[in-house]
Structures are given as structure tokens and as C-alpha cells.
């Protein structure tokens, strides 16, 4: 027996209605218990607040016991509500700030509605897609396609045609062999050197000197005929090998593992 009509509708609505109900934490376990114990439960609705000692005919085919049970349920509900009643000290703050937020929202809505009309600026047209052929035509690199890769005939770097984003970025970089100065190192951006799918790690301070690419911090180096080696890894503290490279390069001398400069210039000049 219940005097709450939505509860009756939720009960007969099944599991879907029970999970969507406000008090689903109570209805779902009740339905679960009924299903597990294979109980047959029928819920009857009656108008609320009907006294058990009503004079005259009882409405909706109810019995005196139904009325008495509903009266006891109302009494227990009032007692439970009183036990869980929030104190005035707590509820007053909640009501105050809820009312304050409501007033602020109304004030903001009034301000927005009273503002003058602002014409909308049209969105700028989308930038046209850059084609590989157009970038290759204006690139500083001397580009040619071979075996699914785009290579530079001047600096010998190459990238796969499948990595179009990286390829477009590389085509916009300056070729390292244009106006290079063989008398002093020329700084390079970390993405200017590509060997296969690898590139120089961004933590290196890469320079090129007489065709030799090296890091000015750790001393790692490579030539066009070798692999990137440790330049593809994050920069570290200089090892003995790296310190020897930096010392000899600062004196304009070849590193120990090279017999000639990559660009063919075998002159020696101390770097300043």
C-alpha cells in the first residue's frame, strides 16, 4: 500500500524505470530481493492523508486496515524526517548562497540582454592546402623523388612520401649546404637533419662545420655516410669521446675517427 503514485508507476515500469528513478538506490535493491526470493508483490495506491476513522464509505475499494497502515506509515515518515532534519545554522547558509547565485544569474542575464547588438565578424577563409609539388618548387632543397622518398641532391637528406606532415615541414627548412661557411660552425635547427625515419633530437645544439654535423653540448657527431647514432637520442653530459671532439673542433682539427672533412676542405683553422 502506498500513497505515492509515481512509486507505483516506477515499480510496474520494471528495471529500466527503477534505474531512472530519483530513489533508485532504494527501489533497485527492493526489486532485486523480490526477484531473488520469487515473491509475488502487488502495490495498491490510495489517496494520502485519509484518516482511518473516516465516516462514510471508504473510497477506491480500500479497507480499514489499509487506511490504518497508511496512517502508521505517515507517522513513521514524519519521525524519520525529524531525525534527519538539517539544523538552521547549516540550511540558512545554503539558502543564502543559493539565493545569491540566483540573483547574480538574473543580473547577468539582464546585462547581456541590454547590451547593444554586435555584428558578427565572418570567419576568415580556410588556408589552402599546401601541395608537395608547390613546396618542392620553392624549397631551398634540390628535391627529387626516388623509391617512394624525396631526397635533396645537395644535403643528401631524405624523407618518405608516406610521412607528408614531416616532409612538408622539412621542405620549408633551409638547406644546410646553401651559403655554408667553412670557416666557422653554422647553427642548425633540430629538424633540419633526417636519416630515414630518424631526426636529430630537439635537446641537441646542432651545428655544421665543413660538412660535419655535431652537437655543441655533448660532442656527438655524424657525417652523411654514417647513421645519426647518439644524436637521435636525448642530449647527455659529454663523455670522453664528446670532450675530445669538442676540443679538436674548437681547434679546427678533425676528430680522431675522420681522415678528411666531409666537404673535402682539409685546411686547419682555430675557431674563435
C-alpha positions, -999 to 999 in steps of 0.1 A, spaced: 0 0 0 14 34 -9 0 69 -13 28 79 -37 15 73 -72 49 78 -90 63 49 -68 36 26 -81 43 35 -117 80 30 -112 75 -4 -96 54 -16 -125 78 0 -150 104 -27 -144 142 -24 -142 145 5 -167 121 28 -147 137 17 -114 172 27 -126 159 61 -138 140 69 -106 152 96 -81 153 70 -53 168 42 -74 192 34 -45 161 21 -27 139 7 -55 166 -13 -73 176 -34 -42 139 -40 -34 132 -53 -69 163 -74 -67 152 -90 -34 117 -97 -48 132 -114 -78 157 -135 -59 131 -147 -34 105 -152 -61 79 -132 -43 45 -121 -57 41 -84 -48 11 -62 -57 12 -25 -50 -21 -6 -43 -23 31 -44 -46 52 -22 -50 90 -17 -28 104 11 -39 117 45 -71 98 48 -79 91 84 -86 55 95 -117 66 113 -133 81 83 -171 83 84 -190 71 54 -180 48 25 -142 41 20 -131 53 -14 -112 32 -40 -123 -2 -26 -99 2 4 -103 -15 37 -100 -1 72 -67 -20 76 -53 -2 45 -62 32 60 -47 23 94 -15 10 78 -11 42 57 -16 63 88 11 44 107 34 48 76 29 86 77 37 87 114 70 68 109 79 90 79 74 122 100 96 107 128 123 98 103 123 132 87 126 149 121 156 127 130 174 138 98 163 174 98 191 198 89 199 225 115 190 261 109 227 271 111 236 249 81 205 254 60 205 292 63 239 294 47 229 271 18 197 291 12 215 324 14 242 315 -12 216 297 -35 195 329 -35 227 350 -41 237 329 -71 201 332 -84 202 369 -82 237 371 -98 225 350 -127 194 372 -132 216 403 -131 240 388 -157 211 378 -180 197 414 -178 231 429 -186 235 406 -216 200 413 -229 206 451 -226 239 452 -245 239 467 -280 239 444 -309 274 434 -320 278 424 -357 294 391 -361 327 391 -380 328 365 -407 353 337 -402 385 340 -423 386 317 -453 405 285 -446 441 284 -457 446 265 -489 463 231 -486 499 232 -495 508 207 -521 541 188 -522 548 199 -557 544 235 -548 566 232 -518 593 213 -537 592 240 -564 600 268 -539 621 248 -514 658 256 -508 665 218 -512 673 203 -546 645 178 -544 639 146 -565 617 115 -559 632 80 -559 618 48 -545 589 65 -526 612 90 -509 620 127 -515 657 134 -513 679 165 -516 708 163 -541 727 189 -521 725 180 -484 716 142 -490 687 143 -465 656 123 -475 621 116 -462 594 91 -471 564 102 -491 541 85 -466 550 110 -438 536 140 -456 534 162 -425 571 158 -416 580 160 -453 563 194 -457 580 207 -426 614 196 -439 608 212 -473 603 246 -455 637 244 -438 668 259 -452 692 235 -469 723 232 -448 746 233 -478 734 267 -490 758 296 -482 776 274 -456 807 289 -441 836 265 -439 855 289 -415 831 286 -385 802 264 -374 767 272 -387 738 265 -362 711 241 -374 675 235 -363 670 201 -348 646 191 -376 670 200 -404 687 166 -404 668 134 -414 682 99 -418 655 75 -428 627 79 -402 651 94 -376 659 130 -369 682 149 -345 667 151 -310 655 185 -301 677 187 -269 709 188 -290 725 221 -300 734 211 -335 760 228 -357 776 221 -391 813 227 -398 829 217 -430 801 192 -437 804 177 -402 772 178 -381 778 177 -344 763 188 -310 779 217 -293 769 204 -259 777 167 -258 801 164 -288 781 138 -307 787 139 -344 778 122 -377 786 125 -414 763 119 -444 776 84 -448 770 73 -412 739 69 -390 726 95 -366 739 75 -337 736 93 -303 723 124 -320 689 107 -323 688 102 -285 684 130 -259 715 151 -252 736 139 -222 767 151 -203 797 150 -226 817 118 -224 855 115 -230 847 109 -267 825 140 -268 850 162 -250 877 151 -274 855 160 -303 847 194 -290 883 201 -281 896 192 -316 867 210 -333 874 242 -313 910 240 -326 897 235 -362 911 199 -363 895 167 -375 880 143 -349 901 112 -344 877 89 -363 878 110 -395 906 112 -421 892 141 -440 864 167 -437 831 157 -454 832 187 -477 867 180 -488 883 210 -471 914 198 -453 926 232 -441 930 237 -403 919 269 -386 913 275 -350 877 285 -342 871 317 -323 
